[in-house]
Structures are given as structure tokens and as C-alpha cells.
Amino acid sequence: MNFRSIDKHNYPQVADIYQMGILTGIATFETEVPSYELWDSKHLPFCRLTLNQGDQVIGWAALSAVSSREVYRGVAEVSIYVHPDFQGNHAGTQLLNHIISESETHHIWTLQCGIMEENKASIALHKKCGFREIGFRERIGCLHGQWKNNIIFERRSPKTGI
């Protein structure tokens, strides 16, 4: 397996995996996959990774800024999605650990994420990779008429922003 940057050429495979996540009803509040241009505008220009087996994208992760304020320049929100056929085979662990390492080279000192409480696999993955639970957001978003709760996680780098 190898890592590559997400770009316009491999985005269709990224979008397919994202769509599979949307269909679970526990991975995101989004209901449609955005165009590459919209997706590109909402993510940082670095730390956009695919995990590949040959030419097949089996998972992806990317970072988004949490604020435009200078004081939060080292804080980013992580998104991670793994193709259902590769879940449970350590692909998520490889991908999340790689984006953690990559984020530190770009001076990101805190990664955060909100995970729907039903998404037990994602919660376990983030805990395994050093994220800690810092909060709970009750009925934070409505998906298909059903209010959902999010558990908030963060990981503070021991290498950057010290």
C-alpha cells in the first residue's frame, strides 16, 4: 500500500468512498458529495491523502481549517473515510497515523473531529491513534429528520506547537 495526494485525477475514487460513507448515515451530516472544486476550497492545501492498493484508492483523509484566525493556524479538523471492503484491515489506522505525522510537518499542533456517537468504529480508531474525548454535542445536527449527537475528540501533538 502507498499514499498519494488527493487531486482532481483521483477525486472520483475519493468521491465514491465519500458517497459510501454518506449512505451509512453515521459518517457525516452531508447528504451529497461535493464537486472537486468545492471540496478543494474547503480543505487545507496540504495533508490530503489517499491510501492506495495498486491504482485503487481504499481510503482517504484530509484536513480543514477550524478558523481563519491566526491564533488557530495550528488547529485542524480531520476527515477520514475507508472503503467498506477495507474496513477492519488496519487501513484506517495507517491512514490516520500518516496524516497525523504529515500534519506535524506542517506545524499543526491540534487535530480535532466530531464523530456521531453511533459510529463506534471511527471512535475506536481515533482513540487507538491517540485522540481523546473532550466533549459531547447533543442534537448538533439533523440528518434525514433525525437529530444526532456528536462526540468531540482531539489529539495534541507532542512534537509541534510545544
Buried (B, 14 or more C-beta within 10 A) or exposed (E): BEBBEBEEEBBEBBBBBBEBBBEEBBBBBEEEBBEBEEBBEEBBEBBBBBBBBEEEBBBBBBBEBBEEEEEEBBBBBBBBBBBEEBBEEBBBEBBBBBBBEBBBEBEBBBBBBBBBBEBEBBBEBBEEBBBEEEEEEEEBBEBEEEEBBBBBBBBBBEEBBE
